[in-house]
Each structure stands twice: as structure tokens, then as C-alpha cells.
Amino acid sequence: MYKNLDKKLQREFQNPPALYYIAIGKSDPLKPFVDKYRSRLSRMGCIYMYNETSGGHTWENWRRYLLNFLPRLFKNK
């Protein structure tokens, strides 16, 4: 899955998605990986929306992210 990731991302962002949303809590164990991924996206010039909150990988955060993400799906349509 991660083999040739840069090429896969270039292909994905040739026709960029209207919304590429990344959200994570500051104490989520996956945060270091997300930070590295975001650096890669930024270095490649890919546009994304980033939402970082306190806390970790919890239902409360998932709910927050969903409430933030859903209305964005229908903007400018």
C-alpha cells in the first residue's frame, strides 16, 4: 500500500478532490504518522484541510470531526 506513495498521491491529486480532510487528536498514537503524511502532502503541493483537537482517538473526537466534516461536503454544490 505504501510502496510508491508519492506517485500514488501525484496521481490522486492530478484531479484534486474538492475536499481532502484530515483530523486527529493531539494525543492520538497515530499523530506522528499523520504529521509525517501531512509533511509529504505539503511538500508535494497537495491541498488538504487539517483539524487537530485535544485528546486522542476517542468517540468524542470522532463526533467532533464528523460534525465539522459533513457540512463541508455540501458547500458550493
N, C-alpha and C positions, 0 to 999 in steps of 0.2 A: 504494500500500500504506500509506503513512504519512499520507495525506490523512484528516482527521477521526479521528486516532488516539485522542484522548480519548473520543470517542463509541464507537469500536470497543471500547476497553478497558472502558468502563462496561457495554456490552452483555455482554462476555465475563465480567465479574465480577458481573453481576446474580445469576447462579447460580455462585458461585465454585468453581473447581476444588479438589479435595481437596489437591492439591499443585501449586504453581507454583514451579519450581526454576530458579534462575539460578546459573551457576558460571562463573568466569573467573580467569585468572592475572593477577597484578599488572602484568606487563609485556606483556600481550596488547595488540596495537594497537587492538583493539575496546573496551578498557576504558573510555575516555572516553564512548563511546556507551552502554555498559551502565550506567555511573554516571548518565548523564542519564535513561535509561529507568527505572532504579530510583527516581530522584527523582520522576519522573512517577507511577509506581505508588504510591509512599508518599504523595504529595500527594493522590492520589485515594482513599486508604484501602484499597488493594488489598493483600492478604496474600500474601507470597511468601517462599521460603526462598533465602538467598543464601550461596554458598560461594565464598570468594576464597582463592586459594593463591598461592604464589610461582611464578615462571616465567611462561611465555607460552602461546601457542597450540600446545601440544605433545601428542604421544601420551601422555606420562606423565600430564599433567593430565587429559586426556580419560578415561584409565583410572581415575584417582582419582575423578573426578566420577561416572563410571558406577558404581563400587563404592559410592559414597556414596548415589547416587540410587536404584538398583534396590531395595534392601531397603525403602525408604520407600514404594514403590509398593504394597506388600503389607501395610503396617501398618494395623491397625484394620479389617481386612476380614473 
